[in-house]
Structure formats: C-alpha cells, structure tokens
C-alpha cells in the first residue's frame, strides 16, 4: 500500500473507523524521532556544565529556557492545529528541532545555550502536539487504547538516545558530531513518515460566512480538562526531575565516575519503555484513575528512598521506579483530553499548556534547592508535589470521556 492509495482517511471526528496500520506505523516512528531529541542533549548536561563553568542554579536556569520554549509553543500550536492540521504541525516541529539540536554543541556561554535550547524546545513541543493529535485520530480506528503504546515508542527513542549518548560521552566523541548526527536522523524520519500522517483534523470554517469554528487563539484547559491538566503537571514535575537531574545526582550525591553519569538516564528511559509497552493493558485492566494514582505514589516513594540512601544501586533502582510509576500518566492524560475536547489537537495542547508547566517549575525549583542544600532535599520536595497532584484516589476528577452514541 502506498500513501497515494490509502484506506478511507481517518478524521478526528470519526467515532469508529477501520484500523489504519500504515498510519499507525508512521505515527509510531515520529514518536521515536521526538524521543531522540531530548535525551540526546540531556545526557550532555554534566559536560555542558563543566565546560561552560555553570553553577547549579545556572544549570537550572538553562534547563528552564528549554522548557520555556516547550510551554510557549503549546497554546499557540493548539490553535494552529485546528487551522492547518496536525500533519503540517508535526512536520514543522520536527524540522525546527532537527536544525537547532546541533547548535547546542556550539554554545559558548549560558546565554547562547539558553537561546538555542528555547528553539529546540519550540520544535520538540510543536512536533509533540502534532504527533499526539495524529495518534489520537488513529486510535479511533481501533477498539482499544494505543496511546500508551505510542508513547512507548517515544521512550524507545529516548532510551536509544540515552544509551548511545552515554557510550559516546565515555568514548569522548565530540558533542557537535553526536548532536549533528541525531539531527539528521530526526529530519529523515520526519520526512519519510509525512505521506502516511493522514489524520485530517483541521476544523472547517462555518459555511456561508467569515466566521470559523476553530476556537480561541490560545488553547487553555477549562471545565473537565482542569483536573486532567493538574495530573499532567504533577507527572511532568516528577519526570523532568528524574530525567534532567539523574546525571548530577549520580555525580554529586552518589559520587560515580564522570563516564558513569549516563547510567541513571539509561535506567530511567529503559524502564519507561517497558512500562509503556504494557501500560495499555494495565490501564484497561484496573482503569486509568487507579493506574495514575498508584503510579504517582510509587514514584514519590522512589524519590524519598533515593534521598534517604543515595547509593549507586538504590539510585538506579529509584530512577527506574520513578519511570515505572509515571510512565503512563501523560499518555492517559492526552488520551482523556483528546476525547473530552472538540478536537484532539486542542485537547492535547490545552492540557499540555498547564501539564508541561512542570517543565518550567522543576528546573529552577530543583536547581535552587540544590544550591541551598542538596539534590536529596529537592527530591523529597518533588515527591510531595507528585503525590499531591497525581496521587489522589480520583486523579482525573469526575469528567467522563464521551462514549460511542453519546
């Protein structure tokens, strides 16, 4: 089957369609590509800190710049998706991220590094909204959840990037070669998959006038989307803390050798992948609310144990348990939002605008606590936030996704 001879195209408004497996494979590949982006430069954070002479608080500020790019894009991209469609949004985001990622290696101070990371964040976030909207559209052709499985593909990309990055760091391969090669791979995957990204989710203009049904300029959560967004916020604070600070925790609190700083990220991303591969089955078996609630409690407990006993084995197990606990939370939030909102793109962007706010909160919070005390204290604070926002018995509130025939 070629992209010029597809089955009837999926639309975000269709309640039940024939599964489009080529489209699912294409969306899966874009998730892999997006996962490659973040982990590839994150594994270089200790090297960037040392080479540029950054303080721990400055590292937090630089990480914040990346997430400013991520969050800034979300409300605008949600509205743009309704106008242009998630296919074009995915392509635009992937191209921007691929072009700017190698520039991270060329930064010569904190300001230039922050500026480049804003652009990388904009590209990665734009691609994220587009590919999730495509995934929700494809999922509607199936009689079961596939969103957690798609996010497992993201985790596979992040795991591959973390493992490869750790090996390249240990082998002293220049950062610019490393990130340049990743940029080429991301661009190639995006271009190759584009013909098969065929969910049509542009919101049409109202007939007979200049008015539109495309909604507000900014996509923000309201009503039943608010508790979903708060769950995503708690999860993102935990996720970004584990992912971005694992290397420095191992280096500064545990005392590993510099070539071992990537081990925590590998443990995290590997477990994240495995958990997401089985996550759809778990959510179907015990329900999304129980899956999210118990997962948040597990992740919070892991942060506390790492803070109390910072050894290599406990740290690696702890990062793995954080991943296991939070692996399915954001995918389930996006799936819920895509079904509650008028269009998948708007729902994903609205929830992500608040949910990914954790990316803005965590870097300065953790960086400044570390500057004042240490990362162990920061991990305890993060544990409390995660369990309060995502560990409630009914984390999604009482909002119910529409059922067939509603």
Secondary structure, DSSP 8 states (H G I E B T S, - for coil): --TTS-SS--BTT-SS----HHHHHHHHHHHHHHHHHHHHHHTTHHHHHHHHT--HHHHHHHHHHHHHHHHHHHHHHHHHHHHH-HHHHHHHHHHHHHHHHGGGGG--SHHHHHHHHHHHHHHHHHHHHHHHHHHHHHHTTSSS--HHHHHHHHHHHHHHHHHHHHHHHHTT--HHHHHHHHHHHHHHHHHHHGGG---B----B-TTSS-BS---SS----TTHHHHHHHHHHHHHHHHHHHHHHHHIIIIII---GGGTTHHHHHHHHHHHHHHHHHHHHHHHH-HHHHHHHHHHHHHHHHHHHHHS--HHHHHHHHHHHHHHHTTHHHHHHHHHHHHSSSHHHHHHHHHHHHTTHHHHHHHHHHHHHHHS-HHHHHHHHHHHHHHHH-STTTTTT-----TT-
